[in-house]
Amino acid sequence: MSNTTSQAVQYDDQTGFDNVDALASRVISELARRHSNDRTYPIDVFVQKLCHVAQLGDAAATDRLFEDINASGITPEEIVDCYIPQSARFLGDQWLNDRLGFADVTIGCARLQKMLRTVPEQYDSKKYPTVRHFNALMIVPQDDDHTLGAMVATDQLRRMGGSVHLSLGQSHSEILAASECGNFDVIMISASRNDRLELILKLTDILRDSSVHLPPIVLGGTIINNARNLNSLTGVDHVTNDLHEALRLCGLKIQNQNVVFGVTWS
């Protein structure tokens, strides 16, 4: 298990959005209770405003909104764990209800993803260890556009004490190269599409054939809500959307359990 210093998470500019599961509704209710006495706007208004500035692409408007959100007592961690995913879900619902075009939703969600790069800069660094307790490889398979959930999970894993390399839409050879030089304690695959099952199985076979000491492979994402027997169909070791459970199954120590508000990556 690695004790190296924090490794920068690697992102690309791929677009897409995740359907956030029922956890988001519970998070919204809890946040409403916690901030009922010091809020500038109701939570649903913040989500709609966040969607609006994401569509506009106006940096000044985005900065003003984040000032309002921060003034209400909402933490940067809550923005990452709840508000940005819930905003992506809202945009997706707008498209499903024919209120927004696909291009508008895609651009809006791409801008929400870019916010995930900047909001963590506001974290209180004193909450988090400078020494990493595990190394993780988070993979989103090729042609799977639902990347936001994996990006949120990557940030959460880092807050739990992990160093995470995020692979978005890379080829099998690129993933193999990363796995061979990363000294990873766990490999996580985040997927949403049932038609990716054969691709995931091929990837796990390639990874297993390439290493005698391959770390456990965990599958998560919305795909696990839509298919059964995923262990046998994909060749992974574990199937779960709960990050705490995933790390426990892999025998990894979790740091800072209380600094993550919601721990699914679906």
DARAMO-V673311 format. One record per pair of residues at least 4 apart in sequence whose C-alpha atoms are under 8 Angstrom apart, sorted by the first residue. I is the first residue (numbers start at 1). J is the second residue. Records with the same first field share a line. If there is no record, write none. Layout:
I = J, J
//
This chain:
1 = 133, 134, 135, 185
2 = 132, 133, 134, 135, 183
3 = 131, 132, 133, 134
4 = 131, 132, 133
5 = 130, 131, 132
6 = 130, 131, 132, 162, 163
7 = 163, 164, 165
8 = 163, 164, 165
9 = 154, 163, 164, 165, 166
10 = 165, 166, 167
11 = 166, 167, 168
12 = 168
13 = 110
14 = 110, 145, 147, 168
15 = 106, 107, 109, 110, 113, 145, 146, 147
16 = 106, 109, 110, 145, 146, 147, 148
17 = 88, 89, 92, 106, 109, 110, 145, 146, 147, 148, 149
18 = 85, 88, 89, 146, 147, 148, 149, 266
19 = 88, 89, 92, 222, 266
20 = 24, 85, 86, 89, 149, 266
21 = 25, 266
22 = 26
23 = 27, 262, 264
24 = 28, 82, 85, 86
25 = 29
26 = 30
27 = 31, 82, 261, 262
28 = 32, 43, 82
29 = 33
30 = 34
31 = 35, 43
32 = 36, 42, 43
35 = 39, 72, 73, 74
38 = 72, 73
39 = 71, 72, 73
40 = 68, 69, 71, 72
41 = 45, 46, 72
42 = 46
43 = 47
44 = 48
45 = 49
46 = 50, 69, 83
47 = 51, 83, 84, 86, 87, 90
48 = 52, 87, 90
49 = 53, 65
50 = 54, 62, 65, 84, 87
51 = 55, 87, 88, 90, 91, 108
52 = 56
53 = 57, 58, 61, 62
54 = 58, 62, 107, 108, 109, 111, 112
55 = 104, 105, 107, 108, 111
57 = 62, 108, 111
58 = 62
59 = 63
60 = 64
61 = 65
62 = 66
63 = 67
64 = 68
65 = 69
66 = 70
67 = 71
68 = 72
69 = 73, 74
70 = 74, 75, 76
74 = 78, 79
75 = 79
76 = 80, 119, 120, 122, 123
77 = 81, 120, 123, 259, 260, 261
78 = 82, 83, 261
79 = 83, 84, 119
80 = 84, 85, 116, 119, 120, 152
81 = 85, 152, 156, 260, 261, 262
82 = 86, 261, 262
83 = 87
84 = 88, 112, 116
85 = 89, 148, 149, 152
86 = 90
87 = 91
88 = 92, 109, 112
89 = 93
90 = 94
91 = 95, 100, 105, 108, 109
92 = 96, 105
93 = 97
94 = 98, 99, 100
95 = 99, 100, 101, 102, 105
100 = 104, 105
101 = 105
102 = 106
103 = 107
104 = 108
105 = 109
106 = 110
107 = 111
108 = 112
109 = 113
110 = 114
111 = 115
112 = 116
113 = 117, 148, 151
114 = 118
115 = 119
116 = 120, 151, 152
117 = 121
118 = 122
119 = 123
124 = 128
127 = 256, 259
128 = 159, 161, 256
129 = 161
131 = 161
132 = 161, 162, 163
133 = 161, 162, 163, 253, 254, 255
134 = 161, 162, 163, 184, 185, 252, 253
135 = 162, 163, 164, 182, 183, 184, 185, 186
136 = 162, 163, 164, 165, 184, 185, 186, 187, 188
137 = 164, 165, 166, 167, 179, 184, 186, 187, 188
138 = 150, 154, 164, 165, 166, 167, 187, 188, 189, 190
139 = 150, 166, 167, 168, 169, 187, 188, 189, 190
140 = 144, 147, 150, 167, 168, 169, 170, 189, 190, 191
141 = 168, 169, 170, 189, 190, 191, 196, 199, 200
142 = 168, 169, 170, 171
143 = 169
144 = 169, 191, 192, 193
146 = 191, 192
147 = 151, 168
148 = 152
149 = 153, 190, 221, 265, 266
150 = 154, 190, 221, 265, 266
151 = 155, 166
152 = 156, 265
153 = 157, 243, 263, 264, 265
154 = 158, 164, 166
155 = 159
156 = 160, 260, 263
157 = 161, 162, 163, 164, 243
158 = 162, 163, 164
159 = 255, 256, 259, 260
160 = 254, 255, 256, 257, 259, 260
161 = 254, 255, 256
167 = 175
170 = 174, 175
171 = 175
172 = 176, 203, 206
173 = 177
174 = 178
175 = 179
176 = 180, 206, 207, 210
177 = 181
178 = 182
179 = 183, 184, 207
180 = 211
184 = 215
185 = 215, 216, 252
186 = 215, 216, 217, 218, 250
187 = 215, 216, 217, 218
188 = 217, 218, 219, 220
189 = 217, 218, 219, 220, 221
190 = 219, 220, 221, 265, 266
191 = 196, 219, 220, 221, 222, 223
192 = 221, 222, 223, 224
193 = 197, 222, 223
194 = 223, 226, 227
196 = 200
197 = 201, 233, 234
198 = 202, 233, 234
199 = 203
200 = 204, 234, 235
201 = 205, 233, 234, 235, 236
202 = 206, 234
203 = 207
204 = 208, 217, 234, 235, 236
205 = 209, 235
206 = 210
207 = 211, 214
208 = 212, 214
216 = 236, 237, 238, 250
217 = 236, 237, 238
218 = 236, 237, 238, 239, 240, 246
219 = 224, 236, 238, 239, 240, 241
220 = 224, 239, 240, 241, 265, 266
221 = 241, 265, 266
222 = 226, 266
223 = 227
224 = 228, 230, 239, 240, 241
229 = 233
230 = 234, 235, 236, 239
231 = 235, 236, 237, 238, 239
232 = 236
238 = 246, 249
239 = 246
240 = 245, 246
241 = 246, 263, 264, 265, 266
242 = 246, 263, 264, 265
243 = 247, 263, 264, 265
244 = 248, 254, 263
245 = 249
246 = 250
247 = 251, 252, 253, 254
248 = 252, 253, 254
256 = 260
//
